[in-house]
């Protein structure tokens, strides 16, 4: 639509110059000076008016044609204000407004040369007042064209910046959604995987003892019930946090390293032989870092329970130093057949460590067993 509007304006401008110039020649208007050939001058007006059609796309050829029309007045015998000088002013404005690179300054040089030629060789344009007038008007037209060109470039630059900012905002929003989905998936995996692994192991043990040791079965079923209730409570907390606009769910306490002893005790009750040790001076940690450390231990124990066959020892070590927290979880079991898993647990542990600028390594031990080692940086105490 904008292109059609510009084309319509240019067509109207060409037509206006042509009609006014021919009227100036043939009526004639008082602005016409000299006594020349009206037919030849009409052809010159037609060519000059037609050249204005290309003033936006080819401003240098356009100003060249209008200069030729102005300078030809000496041979044609007519000096026209509307048919020669006005198209020249339009061309000067156009080369300043639409010229690219050096074109505005080339056009300015061409216009200056044309005015110098007119001052020296066109008698009707001589005289101080006449020279002051046409130099001043041409200068104003060129300056106005340059100002409009600068304003247009600034507007385009602002538009590009606005578009770039909108695109960047959309990308950031999409990235935030992805990161939030990843965080939720990691949290749900840690909650569900830990609870389900405990319940599966306990259910298997209860199945084997159902006739031999009823009391042990009841204890095992109670453990399954407690584990299921705990998992459901954490799931409700997560769902409440996601659905409640007032974020009431965030008010529920998050687990941290202070809950590791309970986590280890539950693992022992499920039949996993866990040794737990803390080295260094324990200290309060930021809530997010505290949760990350707890989840790393929880997932490592879940992996040991699910994937370690015939493990006789599982050790959990937490070491506090001045600038870092180290977590070590090891077992001496061998891989359980058919429990390769999807790898989401290890990915989640690495993501939690990386989120706080830490590192995590997980690999089988040389002889047998598996080791998880995480290092999380701490602010100096």
Buried (B, 14 or more C-beta within 10 A) or exposed (E): EEEEEEEEEBEEBBEBBBEBBBBBBEEEBEBBBBEBBBEBBBEBBBBBBBBBBBBBEBBBEBBBBBBBBBBBBBEBBBBBBBBBBBBBBBBBBBBBBBBEEEBBBBBBEBBBEBBEBBBEEBEEBEEEEBBEEBBEBBBEBBEBBBEBBEEEEEEEEEEEEEEEEEEEEEEEEEEEEEEEEEBEBBBBBBBBBBBBBBBBBBEEBBEEBEEEBEEBBEBBEEBBEEBBEBBEEBBEBBEBBEEEEEEEBEEEEBBBBEBBEEBBEBBBBBBBBBEBEBEEEEEEBEEEBBBBBBBBBBBBBBBBBBBBEEBEEBBBBBBBEEEEBBBBBBBBBBBBEEEEEEEBBBBBBBBBBEBBEBEBEBEEEEEBBBBBBBBBEBEEE
